[in-house]
Amino acid sequence: MTSSQENNTNETITVQTVPTATSSGIQLDGRIKLGILGTAVAAIAVGMFVVFFFWHHWIATFGMKSWANHAGATPIECMIKDTNSDGYVSCSAMLRGEVVPLECGASVFNIGCRVNYGSAAAPPVRPVPNGGR
């Protein structure tokens, strides 16, 4: 052997190894992923609850604002839910200084309001000439 060949055989090659993930590192990574997934599922659940809970209110408020705009009234507020399950939410608006009780539709297919006078008779729409005589 020549001297140049002897020098090549005595050289040591150093290899750097990449540290491997330990079992605790993998477990922590899994916990983080599980936490993010759990947070996302919880956020979606809370969002769906809010939408379902306030859906009737939002639709009725939209109808009340539309009714008030057409009648020249000022919308006040609507109840949160349809309390008697008749498909309408109780709302109120201010028209010429008087509070007008409204029942506004709680469905996308029934947007709008109707005046609710309860058991009282509806007021006359036009004054009767000569007092009705």
DSSP file (Angstrom, degrees, kcal/mol; ACC not computed):
  #  RESIDUE AA STRUCTURE BP1 BP2  ACC     N-H-->O    O-->H-N    N-H-->O    O-->H-N    TCO  KAPPA ALPHA  PHI   PSI    X-CA   Y-CA   Z-CA
    1    1 A M              0   0    0      0, 0.0     2,-0.2     0, 0.0     0, 0.0   0.000 360.0 360.0 360.0 147.4    0.0    0.0    0.0
    2    2 A T     >  -     0   0    0      1,-0.1     4,-1.7     4,-0.0     3,-0.3  -0.472 360.0-110.4 -88.4 165.6    1.1    3.4   -0.7
    3    3 A S  H  > S+     0   0    0      1,-0.2     4,-1.7     2,-0.2     5,-0.1   0.818 116.8  57.3 -67.6 -29.7    1.2    6.1    2.0
    4    4 A S  H  > S+     0   0    0      1,-0.2     4,-1.2     2,-0.2    -1,-0.2   0.856 106.4  49.9 -70.2 -32.5   -1.7    8.0    0.5
    5    5 A Q  H  > S+     0   0    0     -3,-0.3     4,-1.5     2,-0.2    -2,-0.2   0.862 107.5  54.1 -72.2 -34.9   -3.9    4.9    0.8
    6    6 A E  H  X S+     0   0    0     -4,-1.7     4,-1.1     1,-0.2    -2,-0.2   0.884 106.1  52.6 -65.3 -38.1   -2.9    4.4    4.4
    7    7 A N  H  < S+     0   0    0     -4,-1.7     4,-0.4     1,-0.2    -1,-0.2   0.854 107.1  52.7 -65.9 -34.9   -3.9    8.0    5.3
    8    8 A N  H >< S+     0   0    0     -4,-1.2     3,-0.6     1,-0.2    -1,-0.2   0.848 106.9  51.6 -71.0 -33.9   -7.4    7.5    3.7
    9    9 A T  H 3< S+     0   0    0     -4,-1.5    -1,-0.2     1,-0.2    -2,-0.2   0.752 106.1  54.4 -76.5 -23.1   -8.1    4.3    5.7
   10   10 A N  T 3< S+     0   0    0     -4,-1.1    -1,-0.2    -3,-0.1     2,-0.2   0.508  82.0 109.6 -88.9  -4.5   -7.3    5.9    9.0
   11   11 A E    <   -     0   0    0     -3,-0.6     2,-0.4    -4,-0.4    -3,-0.0  -0.496  60.7-143.5 -73.5 139.0   -9.7    8.8    8.6
   12   12 A T        -     0   0    0     -2,-0.2     2,-0.6     2,-0.0    -2,-0.1  -0.860   5.9-144.8-103.6 138.4  -12.7    8.8   10.9
   13   13 A I        -     0   0    0     -2,-0.4     2,-0.5     2,-0.0    -2,-0.0  -0.886   9.8-151.7-103.9 126.2  -16.0   10.0    9.6
   14   14 A T        -     0   0    0     -2,-0.6     2,-0.5     2,-0.0    -2,-0.0  -0.857   9.5-166.7-100.7 130.1  -18.2   11.8   12.0
   15   15 A V        -     0   0    0     -2,-0.5     2,-0.5     2,-0.0    -2,-0.0  -0.961  12.6-142.7-117.0 126.9  -21.9   11.6   11.4
   16   16 A Q        -     0   0    0     -2,-0.5     2,-0.4     1,-0.0    -2,-0.0  -0.767  17.0-147.6 -90.1 129.9  -24.3   13.9   13.3
   17   17 A T        -     0   0    0     -2,-0.5     3,-0.0     3,-0.0    -2,-0.0  -0.751  13.6-122.0 -98.6 144.4  -27.5   12.2   14.3
   18   18 A V        -     0   0    0     -2,-0.4     2,-0.1     1,-0.1    -1,-0.0  -0.688  36.2-109.1 -81.2 130.5  -30.8   14.0   14.5
   19   19 A P        -     0   0    0      0, 0.0     2,-0.2     0, 0.0    -1,-0.1  -0.391  34.9-131.2 -63.3 134.2  -32.3   13.7   17.9
   20   20 A T        -     0   0    0     -2,-0.1     2,-0.2     1,-0.1    -3,-0.0  -0.517  25.2 -98.0 -85.3 154.0  -35.3   11.5   17.8
   21   21 A A        -     0   0    0     -2,-0.2     2,-0.1     1,-0.1    -1,-0.1  -0.494  37.5-135.2 -71.9 135.7  -38.6   12.5   19.4
   22   22 A T     >  -     0   0    0     -2,-0.2     4,-1.8     1,-0.1     3,-0.2  -0.414  24.4-106.6 -84.9 167.5  -39.2   11.0   22.8
   23   23 A S  H  > S+     0   0    0      1,-0.2     4,-2.1     2,-0.2     5,-0.1   0.853 120.7  54.5 -65.2 -33.3  -42.4    9.5   23.8
   24   24 A S  H  > S+     0   0    0      2,-0.2     4,-2.1     1,-0.2    -1,-0.2   0.850 106.1  53.0 -70.1 -31.8  -43.3   12.5   26.0
   25   25 A G  H  > S+     0   0    0     -3,-0.2     4,-2.0     2,-0.2    -2,-0.2   0.892 110.3  46.7 -67.4 -40.0  -42.7   14.9   23.0
   26   26 A I  H  X S+     0   0    0     -4,-1.8     4,-2.2     2,-0.2    -2,-0.2   0.896 112.1  51.0 -67.4 -40.1  -45.1   12.9   20.9
   27   27 A Q  H  X S+     0   0    0     -4,-2.1     4,-2.1     2,-0.2    -2,-0.2   0.895 109.9  49.2 -65.9 -40.3  -47.7   12.8   23.7
   28   28 A L  H  X S+     0   0    0     -4,-2.1     4,-2.3     2,-0.2    -1,-0.2   0.908 110.0  51.5 -64.8 -41.6  -47.4   16.6   24.2
   29   29 A D  H  X S+     0   0    0     -4,-2.0     4,-2.2     1,-0.2    -2,-0.2   0.900 110.5  49.1 -62.3 -40.3  -47.9   17.1   20.5
   30   30 A G  H  X S+     0   0    0     -4,-2.2     4,-2.5     2,-0.2    -1,-0.2   0.870 108.9  52.8 -65.4 -38.0  -51.0   14.9   20.6
   31   31 A R  H  X S+     0   0    0     -4,-2.1     4,-2.5     2,-0.2    -2,-0.2   0.896 108.7  49.8 -65.0 -40.0  -52.4   16.8   23.6
   32   32 A I  H  X S+     0   0    0     -4,-2.3     4,-2.5     2,-0.2    -2,-0.2   0.934 112.4  47.0 -64.7 -45.4  -52.0   20.1   21.7
   33   33 A K  H  X S+     0   0    0     -4,-2.2     4,-2.5     1,-0.2    -2,-0.2   0.916 113.2  48.8 -62.0 -42.4  -53.8   18.8   18.7
   34   34 A L  H  X S+     0   0    0     -4,-2.5     4,-2.6     1,-0.2    -1,-0.2   0.879 110.9  51.1 -65.2 -37.9  -56.5   17.3   20.8
   35   35 A G  H  X S+     0   0    0     -4,-2.5     4,-2.4     2,-0.2    -2,-0.2   0.907 111.2  47.1 -65.3 -42.5  -56.8   20.7   22.7
   36   36 A I  H  X S+     0   0    0     -4,-2.5     4,-2.3     2,-0.2    -2,-0.2   0.917 113.8  48.2 -65.0 -43.3  -57.1   22.6   19.4
   37   37 A L  H  X S+     0   0    0     -4,-2.5     4,-2.4     2,-0.2    -2,-0.2   0.913 112.3  49.0 -63.5 -42.9  -59.7   20.2   18.1
   38   38 A G  H  X S+     0   0    0     -4,-2.6     4,-2.4     1,-0.2    -2,-0.2   0.893 110.9  50.2 -63.8 -40.4  -61.7   20.3   21.3
   39   39 A T  H  X S+     0   0    0     -4,-2.4     4,-2.5     2,-0.2    -1,-0.2   0.902 110.9  49.4 -64.4 -41.4  -61.6   24.1   21.3
   40   40 A A  H  X S+     0   0    0     -4,-2.3     4,-2.2     2,-0.2    -2,-0.2   0.918 112.0  47.7 -64.6 -43.2  -62.8   24.2   17.7
   41   41 A V  H  X S+     0   0    0     -4,-2.4     4,-2.3     1,-0.2    -2,-0.2   0.915 112.9  48.9 -64.2 -42.3  -65.7   21.7   18.4
   42   42 A A  H  X S+     0   0    0     -4,-2.4     4,-2.6     2,-0.2    -2,-0.2   0.902 110.6  50.8 -64.3 -40.9  -66.7   23.7   21.5
   43   43 A A  H  X S+     0   0    0     -4,-2.5     4,-2.4     2,-0.2    -1,-0.2   0.899 111.3  47.9 -64.3 -40.4  -66.7   27.0   19.5
   44   44 A I  H  X S+     0   0    0     -4,-2.2     4,-2.5     2,-0.2    -2,-0.2   0.911 111.9  50.0 -65.5 -41.7  -68.9   25.5   16.8
   45   45 A A  H  X S+     0   0    0     -4,-2.3     4,-2.1     2,-0.2    -2,-0.2   0.918 112.3  46.4 -63.5 -43.8  -71.3   24.1   19.4
   46   46 A V  H  X S+     0   0    0     -4,-2.6     4,-2.4     2,-0.2    -1,-0.2   0.909 112.4  51.3 -65.3 -41.5  -71.5   27.5   21.2
   47   47 A G  H  X S+     0   0    0     -4,-2.4     4,-2.2     1,-0.2    -2,-0.2   0.908 110.5  47.9 -61.7 -43.0  -72.0   29.3   17.8
   48   48 A M  H  X S+     0   0    0     -4,-2.5     4,-2.7     2,-0.2     5,-0.2   0.888 110.7  52.1 -65.9 -38.4  -74.8   26.9   16.8
   49   49 A F  H  X S+     0   0    0     -4,-2.1     4,-2.7     2,-0.2     5,-0.2   0.929 110.0  48.6 -61.8 -45.2  -76.5   27.3   20.2
   50   50 A V  H  X S+     0   0    0     -4,-2.4     4,-2.3     2,-0.2    -2,-0.2   0.920 113.0  47.5 -62.3 -43.9  -76.4   31.1   19.8
   51   51 A V  H  X S+     0   0    0     -4,-2.2     4,-1.0     1,-0.2    -2,-0.2   0.942 115.6  44.1 -63.6 -47.5  -77.9   31.0   16.3
   52   52 A F  H  < S+     0   0    0     -4,-2.7     4,-0.4     1,-0.2    -2,-0.2   0.876 115.3  49.0 -66.1 -36.6  -80.6   28.6   17.2
   53   53 A F  H  < S+     0   0    0     -4,-2.7     4,-0.3    -5,-0.2     3,-0.2   0.915 121.0  32.8 -69.8 -42.8  -81.5   30.5   20.4
   54   54 A F  H  X S+     0   0    0     -4,-2.3     4,-2.6    -5,-0.2     5,-0.2   0.396  89.0 101.0 -95.9   2.6  -81.7   33.9   18.9
   55   55 A W  H  X S+     0   0    0     -4,-1.0     4,-2.4     1,-0.2     5,-0.2   0.922  84.1  46.1 -57.1 -49.7  -83.0   32.9   15.4
   56   56 A H  H  > S+     0   0    0     -4,-0.4     4,-2.6    -3,-0.2    -1,-0.2   0.898 113.3  51.0 -60.4 -40.7  -86.7   33.9   16.1
   57   57 A H  H  > S+     0   0    0     23,-0.6     4,-2.7    -4,-0.3    -1,-0.2   0.926 110.5  48.1 -62.8 -45.9  -85.5   37.2   17.6
   58   58 A W  H  X S+     0   0    0     -4,-2.6     4,-2.0     2,-0.2    -2,-0.2   0.918 114.1  45.5 -63.9 -43.8  -83.4   38.1   14.6
   59   59 A I  H  X S+     0   0    0     -4,-2.4     4,-2.2    -5,-0.2    -1,-0.2   0.928 115.0  47.5 -66.2 -44.2  -86.1   37.3   12.1
   60   60 A A  H  X S+     0   0    0     -4,-2.6     4,-2.8    -5,-0.2    -2,-0.2   0.892 110.7  52.0 -64.2 -39.9  -88.8   39.1   14.1
   61   61 A T  H  X S+     0   0    0     -4,-2.7     4,-2.5    -5,-0.2    -1,-0.2   0.900 108.4  51.5 -63.6 -40.1  -86.5   42.2   14.5
   62   62 A F  H  X S+     0   0    0     -4,-2.0     4,-1.9    -5,-0.2    -2,-0.2   0.929 112.8  45.5 -60.8 -45.0  -85.9   42.2   10.8
   63   63 A G  H  X S+     0   0    0     -4,-2.2     4,-2.7    42,-0.3    50,-0.3   0.887 111.5  52.4 -65.0 -39.7  -89.7   42.2   10.2
   64   64 A M  H  X S+     0   0    0     -4,-2.8     4,-2.9     2,-0.2     5,-0.2   0.914 109.6  48.4 -64.1 -42.9  -90.3   44.8   12.9
   65   65 A K  H  X S+     0   0    0     -4,-2.5     4,-2.0     2,-0.2    -1,-0.2   0.884 112.4  49.5 -65.4 -37.1  -87.8   47.2   11.3
   66   66 A S  H  X S+     0   0    0     -4,-1.9     4,-2.0    -5,-0.2    -2,-0.2   0.932 112.9  46.4 -65.9 -45.3  -89.4   46.6    7.9
   67   67 A W  H  X S+     0   0    0     -4,-2.7     4,-2.3     1,-0.2    -2,-0.2   0.926 113.0  49.7 -61.7 -45.3  -92.9   47.3    9.2
   68   68 A A  H  X>S+     0   0    0     -4,-2.9     5,-2.4     1,-0.2     4,-1.0   0.871 108.9  52.7 -63.4 -37.4  -91.7   50.4   11.1
   69   69 A N  H  <5S+     0   0    0     -4,-2.0     3,-0.3    -5,-0.2    -1,-0.2   0.913 113.2  42.9 -64.6 -42.9  -90.0   51.7    8.0
   70   70 A H  H  <5S+     0   0    0     -4,-2.0    -2,-0.2     1,-0.2    -1,-0.2   0.827 118.1  45.2 -72.8 -31.6  -93.2   51.3    5.9
   71   71 A A  H  <5S-     0   0    0     -4,-2.3    -1,-0.2    -5,-0.2    -2,-0.2   0.534 109.6-117.8 -90.1  -6.7  -95.4   52.7    8.6
   72   72 A G  T  <5S+     0   0    0     -4,-1.0    24,-0.3    -3,-0.3    -3,-0.2   0.811  70.8 133.5  73.6  29.3  -93.2   55.7    9.5
   73   73 A A      < -     0   0    0     -5,-2.4    -1,-0.2    -6,-0.2    22,-0.2  -0.549  60.1-114.3-106.6 171.8  -92.7   54.4   13.0
   74   74 A T  E     -A   94   0A   0     20,-2.7    20,-3.1    -2,-0.2     2,-0.1  -0.942  30.6-128.9-107.4 120.3  -89.7   53.9   15.3
   75   75 A P  E     -A   93   0A   0      0, 0.0    18,-0.2     0, 0.0     3,-0.1  -0.426  26.3-179.7 -67.6 141.4  -88.9   50.3   16.1
   76   76 A I  E     -     0   0A   0     16,-2.3     2,-0.3     1,-0.2    17,-0.2   0.798  46.0 -57.3-103.6 -75.3  -88.5   49.6   19.8
   77   77 A E  E     -A   92   0A   0     15,-1.0    15,-1.6   -13,-0.0     2,-0.3  -0.985  35.2-132.4-167.9 160.7  -87.7   45.9   20.6
   78   78 A C  E     -A   91   0A   0     -2,-0.3    13,-0.2    13,-0.2   -21,-0.1  -0.872  32.3-104.4-118.4 154.9  -88.8   42.3   20.2
   79   79 A M        -     0   0    0     11,-2.7   -19,-0.1    -2,-0.3   -18,-0.1  -0.276  31.3-119.1 -67.7 164.4  -89.0   39.5   22.7
   80   80 A I  S    S+     0   0    0      1,-0.1   -23,-0.6   -23,-0.0     2,-0.3   0.923  85.9  19.7 -74.6 -44.7  -86.2   36.9   22.5
   81   81 A K  S    S-     0   0    0    -25,-0.1     2,-1.1   -24,-0.1     9,-0.4  -0.790  80.7-102.2-126.7 163.8  -88.4   33.8   21.8
   82   82 A D    >   -     0   0    0     -2,-0.3     3,-0.6     1,-0.2     7,-0.1  -0.782  41.7-172.6 -80.8 100.1  -91.8   32.8   20.5
   83   83 A T  T 3  S+     0   0    0     -2,-1.1    -1,-0.2     1,-0.2     6,-0.1   0.771  76.9  36.8 -77.2 -26.7  -93.3   32.1   23.9
   84   84 A N  T 3  S-     0   0    0      4,-0.3    -1,-0.2    -3,-0.1     5,-0.1   0.269 102.6-122.5-110.7  13.0  -96.7   30.6   22.9
   85   85 A S  S <  S+     0   0    0     -3,-0.6    -2,-0.1     3,-0.1     4,-0.1   0.809  72.2 127.8  55.1  37.6  -95.4   28.7   19.8
   86   86 A D  S    S-     0   0    0      2,-0.4    -1,-0.1     0, 0.0     3,-0.1   0.368  84.1-104.0-100.3   4.7  -97.8   30.4   17.4
   87   87 A G  S    S+     0   0    0      1,-0.3    19,-2.3    19,-0.1     2,-0.4   0.527  90.7  98.8  88.4   6.3  -95.0   31.4   15.0
   88   88 A Y  E     - B   0 105A   0     17,-0.2     2,-0.4    18,-0.1    -2,-0.4  -0.958  58.0-149.0-128.9 146.4  -95.0   35.1   16.0
   89   89 A V  E     - B   0 104A   0     15,-3.1    15,-2.8    -2,-0.4     2,-0.3  -0.923  28.7-113.9-111.3 137.5  -92.7   37.0   18.4
   90   90 A S  E     + B   0 103A   0     -2,-0.4   -11,-2.7    -9,-0.4     2,-0.3  -0.552  45.4 164.7 -73.9 129.6  -94.1   40.0   20.4
   91   91 A C  E     -AB  78 102A   0     11,-2.6    11,-3.0    -2,-0.3     2,-0.3  -0.821  20.9-147.8-133.7 172.7  -92.5   43.3   19.3
   92   92 A S  E     -AB  77 101A   0    -15,-1.6   -16,-2.3    -2,-0.3   -15,-1.0  -0.996  10.3-176.2-146.7 151.7  -93.3   47.0   19.8
   93   93 A A  E     -AB  75 100A   0      7,-1.8     7,-3.8    -2,-0.3     2,-0.6  -0.953  27.6-118.8-141.9 159.1  -92.9   50.2   17.9
   94   94 A M  E     +AB  74  99A   0    -20,-3.1   -20,-2.7    -2,-0.3     2,-0.5  -0.907  31.8 177.4-105.1 118.3  -93.6   53.9   18.5
   95   95 A L  E >   - B   0  98A   0      3,-3.1     3,-1.6    -2,-0.6   -22,-0.1  -0.970  70.0 -24.2-126.7 115.9  -96.0   55.4   16.1
   96   96 A R  T 3  S-     0   0    0     -2,-0.5    -1,-0.1   -24,-0.3     3,-0.1   0.870 127.6 -47.9  50.6  44.2  -97.1   59.1   16.5
   97   97 A G  T 3  S+     0   0    0      1,-0.2     2,-0.4     0, 0.0    -1,-0.3   0.467 119.6 103.5  82.8   1.7  -96.2   59.0   20.2
   98   98 A E  E <  S-B   95   0A   0     -3,-1.6    -3,-3.1     2,-0.0     2,-0.5  -0.924  72.6-120.3-119.1 144.0  -98.0   55.8   21.0
   99   99 A V  E     -B   94   0A   0     -2,-0.4    -5,-0.2    -5,-0.2    -7,-0.0  -0.687  26.5-155.8 -80.4 127.1  -96.6   52.4   21.5
  100  100 A V  E     -B   93   0A   0     -7,-3.8    -7,-1.8    -2,-0.5     2,-0.4  -0.917   9.7-138.1-106.6 119.7  -98.0   49.9   19.0
  101  101 A P  E     -B   92   0A   0      0, 0.0    15,-2.8     0, 0.0     2,-0.3  -0.634  28.5-172.6 -77.6 130.9  -98.0   46.2   20.0
  102  102 A L  E     -BC  91 115A   0    -11,-3.0   -11,-2.6    -2,-0.4     2,-0.5  -0.868  25.8-150.8-122.3 154.0  -96.9   44.0   17.1
  103  103 A E  E     -BC  90 114A   0     11,-2.7    11,-2.1    -2,-0.3     2,-0.4  -0.980  25.2-167.0-119.8 115.3  -96.7   40.3   16.4
  104  104 A C  E     -BC  89 113A   0    -15,-2.8   -15,-3.1    -2,-0.5     9,-0.3  -0.847  26.5-101.9-109.8 139.7  -93.8   39.7   14.0
  105  105 A G  E     -B   88   0A   0      7,-2.9     7,-0.3    -2,-0.4   -42,-0.3  -0.232  20.8-158.2 -59.1 141.2  -93.2   36.4   12.1
  106  106 A A        +     0   0    0    -19,-2.3     2,-0.3   -47,-0.1   -47,-0.1   0.125  66.9  79.6-107.2  18.6  -90.5   34.2   13.5
  107  107 A S  B >  S-D  110   0B   0      3,-0.6     3,-1.5   -20,-0.3    -2,-0.0  -0.929  79.3-128.0-127.0 150.0  -89.9   32.3   10.3
  108  108 A V  T 3  S+     0   0    0     -2,-0.3     3,-0.4     1,-0.3    -1,-0.1   0.803 114.5  54.3 -63.2 -27.8  -87.9   33.1    7.2
  109  109 A F  T 3  S+     0   0    0      1,-0.2    -1,-0.3    -3,-0.0    -3,-0.0   0.463 111.8  44.8 -85.7  -1.5  -91.1   32.2    5.2
  110  110 A N  B <  S+D  107   0B   0     -3,-1.5    -3,-0.6   -23,-0.0     2,-0.5  -0.474  71.3 162.2-140.2  64.1  -93.2   34.7    7.3
  111  111 A I        +     0   0    0     -3,-0.4     2,-0.2    -5,-0.1    -5,-0.1  -0.763  40.5  64.1 -89.2 126.4  -91.3   37.9    7.6
  112  112 A G        -     0   0    0     -2,-0.5    -7,-2.9    -7,-0.3     2,-0.3  -0.816  68.3-105.4 146.0 175.3  -93.5   40.8    8.6
  113  113 A C  E     -C  104   0A   0    -50,-0.3     2,-0.4    -9,-0.3    -9,-0.2  -0.910  12.3-156.8-134.1 158.2  -95.6   42.1   11.4
  114  114 A R  E     -C  103   0A   0    -11,-2.1   -11,-2.7    -2,-0.3     2,-0.3  -0.978  32.8-107.5-130.5 147.6  -99.3   42.5   12.3
  115  115 A V  E     -C  102   0A   0     -2,-0.4     2,-0.7   -13,-0.2   -13,-0.3  -0.574  30.1-152.4 -75.7 134.4 -100.7   44.9   14.8
  116  116 A N        +     0   0    0    -15,-2.8     3,-0.1    -2,-0.3    -1,-0.0  -0.914  24.2 168.9-113.3 106.7 -101.9   43.1   18.0
  117  117 A Y    >   -     0   0    0     -2,-0.7     3,-1.4     1,-0.3     2,-0.1   0.411  34.6-148.1 -93.9   1.6 -104.7   44.8   19.8
  118  118 A G  T 3   -     0   0    0      1,-0.2    -1,-0.3   -17,-0.1     4,-0.1  -0.440  63.9 -25.2  68.6-139.3 -105.3   41.8   22.1
  119  119 A S  T 3  S+     0   0    0     -2,-0.1    -1,-0.2    -3,-0.1     2,-0.1   0.529 115.5 100.7 -86.5  -5.8 -108.9   41.4   23.1
  120  120 A A  S <  S-     0   0    0     -3,-1.4     2,-0.1     1,-0.1    -3,-0.1  -0.431  83.8-100.3 -77.0 154.9 -109.6   45.1   22.7
  121  121 A A        -     0   0    0     -2,-0.1    -1,-0.1     1,-0.1    -2,-0.1  -0.440  42.0-102.3 -71.9 147.5 -111.4   46.4   19.5
  122  122 A A        -     0   0    0     -2,-0.1    -1,-0.1     1,-0.1     3,-0.1  -0.446  40.6-108.5 -68.5 142.2 -109.3   47.9   16.9
  123  123 A P        -     0   0    0      0, 0.0    -1,-0.1     0, 0.0     2,-0.0  -0.349  45.1 -87.8 -68.2 154.9 -109.3   51.7   16.8
  124  124 A P        -     0   0    0      0, 0.0    -3,-0.0     0, 0.0     4,-0.0  -0.366  28.7-148.8 -64.7 141.7 -111.2   53.2   13.8
  125  125 A V  S    S+     0   0    0      1,-0.2     0, 0.0    -3,-0.1     0, 0.0   0.909  83.7  23.6 -77.6 -43.2 -109.0   53.7   10.8
  126  126 A R  S    S-     0   0    0     -3,-0.0    -1,-0.2     3,-0.0     2,-0.1  -0.950  92.7-105.3-122.0 143.0 -110.9   56.8    9.6
  127  127 A P        -     0   0    0      0, 0.0     5,-0.0     0, 0.0    -2,-0.0  -0.448  36.6-120.9 -65.5 138.0 -112.9   59.2   11.7
  128  128 A V    >   -     0   0    0     -2,-0.1     3,-1.3     1,-0.1     5,-0.1  -0.674  30.3-115.2 -80.4 127.7 -116.6   58.6   11.1
  129  129 A P  G >  S+     0   0    0      0, 0.0     3,-1.5     0, 0.0     4,-0.3  -0.376  94.6   8.1 -66.6 142.4 -118.3   61.9    9.8
  130  130 A N  G >  S-     0   0    0      1,-0.3     3,-1.2     2,-0.2    -2,-0.0   0.754 128.4 -69.7  59.3  28.9 -120.9   63.4   12.2
  131  131 A G  G <  S-     0   0    0     -3,-1.3    -1,-0.3     1,-0.2    -3,-0.0   0.704  89.7 -61.9  69.0  17.8 -120.0   60.9   14.9
  132  132 A G  G <         0   0    0     -3,-1.5    -1,-0.2    -5,-0.0    -2,-0.2   0.623 360.0 360.0  84.6  14.0 -121.5   58.0   13.0
  133  133 A R    <         0   0    0     -3,-1.2    -3,-0.1    -4,-0.3    -2,-0.1   0.435 360.0 360.0-100.6 360.0 -125.1   59.4   12.9
